[in-house]
């Protein structure tokens, strides 16, 4: 399954070049840069949406109906944004790694509220139980953002700021005084339909009606002690994105030239590792989490000083209340 997902994540520069070859030569470079922007930014939005652990600070299941939990957190990604250059009017020539497009560091953050509701405690085996089942819910808030760069700016505007996600978690080991909690989970989350507009001078690169659907699985373990809890795990995030791009250049001699709308898709699978430490406060936990996501092998037409498929550090801080 991992091999198949990774194969789906590969996108070749040659396929992108042939897609932009159908537009006027004066906007071919702008066309490729717009598609690069889509491929570059979308996986960063994906990890900001999914984060690390599906339920911050937890390793196992809730232990049945008597112990639901709810939490609020902010997912953060140490990302980067391309500093787009003025598109060429003489056709598309990919920028090589010896002269890549520059990028600037940009933290991307999304606030999330999530909940876990125990449905089944599991059946007892020795000092623990196995097979517990929780329902997982999340609500992500995606704000409109304007980012200034040295060559222009990028705006990110969702059509609706709120999106609901859902999933399930199954306990492999119920946490007890003697053993940690271990579970496996699967979660579905979508980004609201979003528009990205990048400007440089009088030119604009538009990524409109961006649809990003994410699915993720996790294997997690955690153990609570008197004053603190530790948890961690790994999994994979699958991003399935589609959008319409349109590039426009405005020049004194040639006037306004556009690519017209072009449909673009992207499928990427990345591997995610994470760990967290929580401070136990009566019925609440104050949690800090860190992780790294990598892999996918997706290509861009142009080279960037930080590759689109570079590993990304991510983290989260939040408060969780258990009942």
Residue pairs with C-beta under 8 A, 6 or more apart in sequence:
2 236
2 269
5 236
5 238
5 269
6 269
6 295
6 296
6 297
8 267
8 268
8 269
9 267
9 268
9 269
9 270
9 295
9 296
9 297
9 298
10 297
10 298
10 299
11 39
11 266
11 298
11 299
12 299
13 94
13 299
13 300
13 301
16 32
16 35
16 36
16 299
16 300
16 301
17 32
17 92
17 94
17 301
19 31
19 35
19 262
19 264
20 28
20 31
20 32
20 35
20 92
20 259
20 262
20 301
21 28
23 31
23 259
23 260
23 262
24 257
24 259
25 90
25 91
26 89
26 90
26 249
26 254
26 257
27 87
27 247
27 248
27 249
27 257
27 258
27 259
28 91
28 92
29 87
29 88
29 89
29 90
29 91
29 92
29 93
30 87
30 203
30 205
30 247
30 248
30 249
30 259
31 92
31 245
31 247
31 259
31 262
32 92
32 94
32 301
32 302
33 84
33 87
33 205
33 247
33 301
33 302
34 198
34 205
34 206
34 207
34 245
34 246
34 247
34 259
35 245
35 262
35 264
35 300
35 301
36 82
36 101
36 300
36 301
36 302
36 304
36 308
37 82
37 84
37 154
37 196
37 198
37 205
37 207
38 196
38 207
38 210
38 241
38 243
38 245
38 264
38 266
39 266
39 298
39 299
39 300
39 308
40 82
40 300
40 304
40 308
41 81
41 154
41 196
41 207
42 210
42 212
42 239
42 241
42 266
42 268
43 239
43 268
43 270
43 296
43 298
43 308
43 309
43 312
44 77
44 79
44 80
44 108
44 312
45 108
45 191
45 194
45 212
46 191
46 212
46 214
46 237
46 239
46 241
46 268
46 270
47 75
47 77
47 237
47 270
47 272
47 293
47 312
47 314
48 75
48 76
48 77
48 79
48 108
48 109
48 110
48 314
49 75
49 110
49 140
49 189
49 191
49 212
49 214
50 75
50 187
50 189
50 214
50 216
50 237
50 272
51 73
51 75
51 112
51 274
51 289
51 314
51 316
52 233
52 272
52 274
52 275
52 276
52 289
52 290
52 291
52 314
52 315
52 316
53 218
53 220
53 231
53 232
53 233
53 274
53 276
53 289
54 114
54 136
54 138
54 167
54 169
54 185
54 187
54 216
54 218
54 220
55 69
55 71
55 114
55 116
55 136
55 169
55 185
55 320
56 71
56 73
56 114
56 276
56 287
56 289
56 316
56 318
56 320
57 71
57 222
57 229
57 231
57 276
57 278
57 285
57 287
57 289
57 318
57 320
58 69
58 116
58 181
58 220
58 222
58 231
58 320
59 175
59 180
59 181
59 182
59 183
59 220
59 221
59 222
59 223
59 231
59 232
59 233
60 132
60 171
60 172
60 173
60 174
60 175
60 180
60 181
60 182
60 183
60 220
60 221
60 222
61 116
61 118
61 122
61 132
61 133
61 134
61 169
61 170
61 171
61 174
61 181
61 183
62 68
62 69
62 116
62 117
62 118
62 132
62 134
62 322
63 118
63 121
63 129
63 132
63 174
63 175
64 118
64 119
64 120
64 121
64 132
65 117
65 118
65 119
66 118
66 323
67 118
67 322
67 323
68 115
68 116
68 117
68 118
68 322
68 323
69 115
69 116
69 320
69 321
69 322
69 323
70 113
70 114
70 115
70 320
70 321
71 113
71 114
71 115
71 287
71 318
71 319
71 320
71 321
72 111
72 112
72 113
72 318
72 319
73 111
73 112
73 114
73 287
73 316
73 317
73 318
73 319
74 109
74 110
74 111
74 112
74 316
74 317
74 318
75 109
75 110
75 111
75 112
75 314
75 315
75 316
76 107
76 108
76 109
76 314
76 315
76 316
76 317
77 107
77 108
77 109
77 312
77 313
77 314
78 105
78 107
78 312
78 313
78 314
79 105
79 106
79 107
79 108
79 312
80 103
80 104
80 105
80 106
80 306
81 103
81 104
81 106
81 147
81 149
81 154
82 101
82 102
82 103
82 149
82 198
82 304
83 101
83 102
83 103
83 104
83 149
83 150
83 151
84 101
84 149
84 151
84 152
84 198
84 200
84 205
85 101
85 151
85 200
86 151
86 200
86 201
86 203
87 200
87 203
87 247
87 249
89 249
89 251
89 254
92 301
94 301
94 302
94 303
95 101
95 302
95 303
96 303
97 303
99 303
100 302
100 303
100 304
100 305
101 302
101 303
101 304
101 305
102 304
102 305
103 304
103 305
103 306
104 149
104 150
106 147
110 140
110 141
110 142
111 140
111 141
112 138
112 139
112 140
112 141
112 318
113 138
113 139
114 136
114 137
114 138
114 139
115 136
115 137
115 138
116 134
116 135
116 136
116 137
116 169
117 134
117 135
117 136
117 137
118 132
118 133
118 134
119 133
119 134
119 135
120 131
120 132
120 133
121 129
121 132
121 174
122 129
122 130
122 131
122 132
122 133
122 171
122 174
123 129
123 130
123 131
127 176
127 178
127 179
128 173
128 174
128 175
128 176
128 178
128 179
129 171
129 174
130 171
130 172
130 173
130 174
131 170
131 171
132 170
132 171
132 174
132 183
133 168
133 169
133 170
133 171
134 168
134 169
134 171
134 183
135 166
135 167
135 168
136 166
136 167
136 168
136 169
136 185
136 187
137 164
137 165
137 166
138 164
138 165
138 166
138 167
138 187
138 189
139 162
139 163
139 164
139 165
140 162
140 163
140 165
140 189
140 191
141 161
141 162
142 158
142 161
142 162
142 163
142 191
142 192
142 194
143 158
143 161
144 155
144 156
144 157
144 158
144 161
145 155
145 156
146 153
146 154
146 155
146 156
147 153
147 154
147 155
147 156
151 200
151 201
152 198
152 199
152 200
152 201
153 198
153 199
154 196
154 197
154 198
154 199
155 195
155 196
155 197
156 194
156 195
156 196
157 194
157 195
157 196
157 197
158 191
158 192
158 193
158 194
158 195
159 192
159 193
159 194
159 195
160 192
160 193
161 192
162 192
163 189
163 190
163 191
163 192
165 187
165 188
165 189
165 190
166 187
166 188
167 185
167 186
167 187
167 188
168 185
168 186
169 183
169 184
169 185
170 183
170 184
170 185
171 181
171 182
171 183
172 182
172 183
172 184
173 179
173 180
173 181
173 182
173 183
174 181
175 181
175 222
175 223
175 224
180 221
180 222
180 223
181 221
181 222
181 223
182 219
182 220
182 221
183 219
183 220
184 217
184 218
184 219
184 220
185 217
185 218
185 220
186 215
186 216
186 217
186 218
187 215
187 216
187 217
187 218
188 213
188 214
188 215
189 214
189 216
190 211
190 212
190 213
190 214
191 210
191 211
191 212
191 213
191 214
193 209
193 210
193 211
194 210
194 212
195 206
195 207
195 208
195 209
195 210
196 206
196 207
196 208
196 210
197 204
197 205
197 206
197 207
198 204
198 205
198 206
198 207
199 205
202 249
202 250
202 251
203 247
203 248
203 249
203 250
204 247
204 248
205 245
205 247
205 248
206 245
206 246
206 247
206 248
207 243
207 244
207 245
208 243
208 244
208 245
208 246
208 261
209 243
209 244
210 241
210 242
210 243
211 241
211 242
211 243
212 239
212 240
212 241
213 239
213 240
213 241
214 237
214 238
214 239
214 240
215 237
215 238
215 240
216 235
216 236
216 237
216 238
216 272
217 235
217 236
218 233
218 234
218 235
218 272
219 233
219 234
219 235
220 231
220 232
220 233
221 231
221 232
221 233
222 229
222 230
222 231
222 232
223 229
223 230
223 231
224 280
225 280
226 280
227 279
227 280
228 277
228 278
228 279
228 280
229 277
229 278
229 280
229 285
230 275
230 276
230 277
230 278
231 275
231 276
231 278
232 273
232 274
232 275
232 276
233 273
233 274
233 275
234 271
234 272
234 273
234 274
235 271
235 272
236 269
236 270
236 271
236 272
237 269
237 270
237 272
237 293
238 267
238 268
238 269
239 266
239 267
239 268
239 269
239 270
240 266
240 267
241 265
241 266
241 267
241 268
242 263
242 264
242 265
242 266
243 263
243 264
243 265
244 261
244 262
244 263
244 264
245 259
245 261
245 262
245 264
246 258
246 259
246 260
246 261
246 262
247 258
247 259
248 256
248 257
248 258
248 259
249 256
249 257
249 258
250 256
251 257
266 298
268 296
268 298
269 295
269 296
270 293
270 294
270 295
270 296
271 293
271 294
271 295
272 291
272 292
272 293
273 291
273 292
273 293
274 289
274 290
274 291
274 292
274 314
275 289
275 290
275 291
276 287
276 288
276 289
276 290
276 316
277 287
277 288
278 285
278 286
278 287
278 288
278 320
279 285
279 286
283 321
283 322
283 323
284 319
284 320
284 321
284 322
285 319
285 320
285 321
285 322
286 318
286 319
287 316
287 317
287 318
287 319
287 320
288 315
288 316
288 317
289 315
289 316
289 317
289 318
290 313
290 314
290 315
291 313
291 314
291 315
292 311
292 312
292 313
292 314
293 311
293 312
293 314
294 310
294 311
294 312
295 309
296 309
297 309
298 308
298 309
299 308
299 309
300 307
300 308
